[in-house]
Amino acid sequence: MKLTYLIPLFAFLLPTLVIGYGVVIPHSQIAGVNSLTIGFGTTLLGACFAYLAGIRTVIKSPPGT
């Protein structure tokens, strides 16, 4: 897997983490470690797994082959 395949993932993940955990959550009623903040993190982790699984699928079987 090429490093360039991961650029869109990082372009999504980094701003989402910074905005979510750095701005939105600390200034809301759900601040702190609780089920909602853990759920937000696991949602992002699931998005990473889905992206990587999609990339692996396309690498194994490119479109048009």
Secondary structure, 3 states (H helix, E strand, C coil): CCHHHHHHHHHHHHHHHHHHHHHHCCCCCCCCCCHHHHHHHHHHHHHHHHHHHHHHHHHHCCCCC
